[in-house]
Amino acid sequence: MNSKWIAVLLFVATFLVGAVAGMFVDRALLRTRPFGFRPPAGAPEHGGMMMGHFSRRLDLSPGQQQQLMVILEKYRPRFDEMRRNPPPPYEAVRDSLQNEIRVILTPEQKTKFDQMIAEFESRRQGMRHRPWRQEF
């Protein structure tokens, strides 16, 4: 094989090895999580993230940090429940809207409308479980 080709192959191989090593170092060692990712509510790190944010922005004393942690823990179950289940008023308004729309539709249109609503709800439920969905 020509030494020129060997040099080119070695250069390409070196570049590829460097790129793969760089990606590994970036993903595994330098970043603790992908950009924009926030752990789901209820994860042990969630309160720590809020605590860090408040502490940095408000320059909280250690005593204030302890008090804030108690407050955050007190409200965590409420926010977790709100994230899992939309509040009833939203559901009531949505149902009322859908019922009023059904009044103006023909029977064939009502069937299509119900299919549209079912598809939308399926997509909405699927989006709730995507790991990249941001929650804070």
N, C-alpha and C positions, 0 to 999 in steps of 0.2 A: 504494500500500500504506500502511496506517495506520502512523504513527510508533511507536505502542505495540508493534506486531508486529515492526517492525524492531529495536527495542530488545531485545525478547525473543530474537529470532534472533541478534543480536550477542552477547548474554549467553551463550546456549547454545553458540555457535560458539567464543567465548573460553574457556569452560569445557572444551570438547572439545579444543581446541588445547593448553590447559594440561595436561590429563590425559595426552595423548599425549606431549607434551614431557617431562613428569615421568617417565613410564614409560621413555622412551628414556634420560634422564639416569640413572635408577636402574639400569637393566639394563646399559647400555653403558659408562657412565663410572664409576659408584660401586662396583658389584659386579664382581669379576673372574670370579665363577662363581656359578651359582644356589645358593641356600641348601641346605646338606647335601651338595653334590656334592664328591666327591673324585676326583682323576684316577685312571685305572686304574693298576694295578701296572705298573711298567716305564716309566711316563711320566717325563720328566726332572724334573718338579716334585715327584714323590712323595717322594724322599729329602729334598728341601728342606722339605717340610711336616713331616716327622718331626723333622728337625733343628731347625726353628723351635719346634716343640712342646716338645722336650726342652730346648732352650736357654732358653726362657722359664720353664718349670716348674722346672728344676734350676739355673738361673743358671750355665751352663757357661762356662768360660774359653775363649778362642780355641784353646788347645792341646787341651782336652777336646773341643771341637767337631770339630777335625780327626780326633782318634782315633775319635770316634763316627761320623763319616762313613765312615771305613775299615771299621768294624764293620758299619754298615748296608749298605754296598756288598757286603761279604762275604756277608751273609745274604740279600740281595735275590733272587738266583736261586732259592734254596730256597723263599722265600715265594711268588715268582711261580709256581713249579711247583705248589706246594700249592693256590694259587688256581685254577689251570687244571685240575688233576686231583685229585679227592678221594683221600685216602690209601687204599691197598688194604684196610686193616682195615675201613673203613666199607663198602666194596663187598662184602667177604666176609660181614660180618654181615647186610647187606641181602639178599644172595643166599640165605643160609641161612634167614632169616626167610621169604622168599618161597617157598622150596622146602617148608618145613614147612607153610605155609598151603595150598599146592597139594595136599598129601597128604589134607587133609580135604574137598576140593572135588570135586563131580561134574564130569564132562567139560564140560558146558555152563558151569558156574561157572568152570572153569579158563580157558575161552575168554574169558569176560567179565573175569576177573581179569587175564589177559594184556593185554587191551585197556585196562583201568584203569592198569596199570603203564606201558604205552606212552604213554598220555595224560599221566600224571604226569611221565615222563621228558622228554617233548616240552615241557611247560610249564617244567620245571626248566631245561632247556637254553636256552629262550627267555629266562628270567629272568637268566641269566648274561650276556646281551649287552645288557641294558637300560642306557642311559647314566646313569640316575639311581640305579643300584644303588651303595650306598656300600661302599667298600673302604678300608681303612686298615691 
